[in-house]
Amino acid sequence: MHDRLLDAAEMLFHRDGVGRTGVDAVLAEAGVAPATLYAHFGSKDQLVGAYLQRRLDRWRIVWEEAIAAQPTADGRLLAVFDALRQFRADQPTFRGCAFIAVAAELPVHGHPALEVVAADTHHLRSRLHALAIDLGVADPAELAEQVVLAYDGTLSAFLRGGEGDPIALGRQLALATIRAARGVT
């Protein structure tokens, strides 16, 4: 029942948004009674947090596998884009990034899901920073932040629609940023 609720919540929250998805819709999709939801999660807010945490756990695994598959420091830093391609192939792609969507929808403070959004943001920045250090550039923190912006721009491109492959373009932008950090044109 726990996983059925999370599966239903993920599909509906990601497709329709957290605010527009009522508890009744999640219950109907999961085929469970209200008492089941409240026994497992306590509230819709807790369900949203659990949905994002499960998504973050899956994302971390996919990203670490993509990093491990790369033989070079450049490739490991750029692996965030490889992981994004793999993750999107395995997940619903209705609204772009679930973390950005939830952060935009929810109040600034007090919602349990925002802790998961903050954990995702911290993980993204700290992991990219650690990978940028391996490149031996003068300012790995700045390079990591530039790659974060290229990555976030890639995610936003899915919401805007348009031409081309946003992941390939984001990766190219990040590669140009790496080259610039090394003083290579």
N, C-alpha and C positions, 0 to 999 in steps of 0.2 A: 504493500500500500504506500509506503514511504516513497519508493522510487516511482510508482505510478503518479503520485501527486507531483513529484519533482519533474517528471517527463511532461505532464500536462502543463504545469506552470511554465516550464521553459519554452514550450511551443507557443503558448498564448502570450506570455510576457514579451518574448522576443518578437513575435509577429505583430501584436496589437499594442504593446506598451503596458507597463505596470499599472498606470493610473486608469487606463481604459478597460482593464481586465478585472472583472469582479470575481469574488470568491465563488459565486454560483457557477460561473463559466469554468473555472478550474475544477470544481467538484463534478460538473457534468462531463467534462473531457476525461477526467480520471475515473469516472464511474464510482465515486465513493460518497459516503454520507458526510455531512458537516462535522460530526463528532470525530471522524477519522482525521480530517485536516487538523483540527484543534488538538487532538491527542498527539499527533506527530510534530506539529510546528507551533501551536499555541496561538498564532495569528497570521494574517496575510503578510504583515511586515516581516515576521520571522521566516515565512515561506520564501519571500523575495530574497532575503539574505542567504538562505540555504541554496536556492537556485543559482545565485551568483557564485557562492562558494564552490559548488560542484563544478560550475563552468570554469572557474579559476583553477581548480585542481586539474581538470583535463587540459587546460591551456598550458600550464606549467610543464606537464609531461610531454606534450607535443613539442613545445619550444626546446626543452632540454634534449629531446631526441634529435631535433634539427641541428642544434649546436654540436652535439656529439658526432653527427654525420659529416661535419666540415673539417677538412684537414688544415686550413689556414686561419690565422687570426682574423683576417678580413672576412672570410666566409662565416666564421662564428659570430661576428658582429652583425652581419647581414642575415643570419639565420632566422632572425625574428620575422622576416618577410617569407622565408620558406615555410616556417611554422604557421604563419597566417594562411598561406595557401592551403596547407594540409588541413588546418583546423576548419577553414571554411568549407572544404570538401566534405568534411565529416559532420557538420553542424547546420542547423537552419540558418539561412542568410537573409532573413526578412528585413532587418533594420540596422545592418552594420554591426557595430560593437555594442554588446550588451551592457558593458560597464559605462560607456559614454552615454548610452541611452538612459540608463537608470540615473546616472548623475545629473542629467539634464532634467529629468522628470521629478525627482524627489526634492523635498525641502533640504536646505543646506545642512541642518544639524538634526540629530536625534533619531534618524531612521537606521535600523540595524544593517541594512544593505549598504549604507555609505561606508561602513567599516570595511566591507569587502572591496568596494570601489577603491578606497584608500590603499588597501593591501595590494591590489592589482597595480595601481599607479606606482607604489613604492617598489614592488618587484620589478616592474618594467624599467624604471630608472636605475635601480641599483644593479640589476643584471646587465643592462647595457653599459653602465659605467665600468663594471668589472671587466667586461669584454673589451671595452675601449682601452683600458689600461694595457692590455696585452698587445696593442698596436704600437705602443711606444711613442705616441704623439705628445706634443707639448702640453695640451690641455684635454685630457680624456673626459673630464666632466662636461666640458663644452661640446665635444664631439658626441657624447652620449645624448645630450639634450637636443642636438641637431637631428640625430637619428630618431629620437622620440617624436620630434615634429614631423619628420618624413613619414613615420609610422602612423601618427595620428591623422595626418593629411590623407594617407592611403585609406584609413577607415572612413573618413569623412567623404571621400570620393564615392564610396559605395552608396551613401545616402543621396548624393547629388545625381548619381547616374552619369551617363556620358559615354564617351568613346574610349576605346583602348582597355588595357589591363592595368588597373590601379596598383596592383601588387608589383608588377614588373616596373612600372614607373616610379613607385616609391622606393624600390630597391635600387634603381638607377640613380635616383636623387641621393640616397644614402651613400652609395658608392662614390659619387662625385664629392660628397662631403668628406668622406675618408681621404680621398685623394687630395682635396684642398687642405685638410689638416696635416697631411704629410708634405705639402708644398709641391705636389705633382699636379700638372694640368693636363 
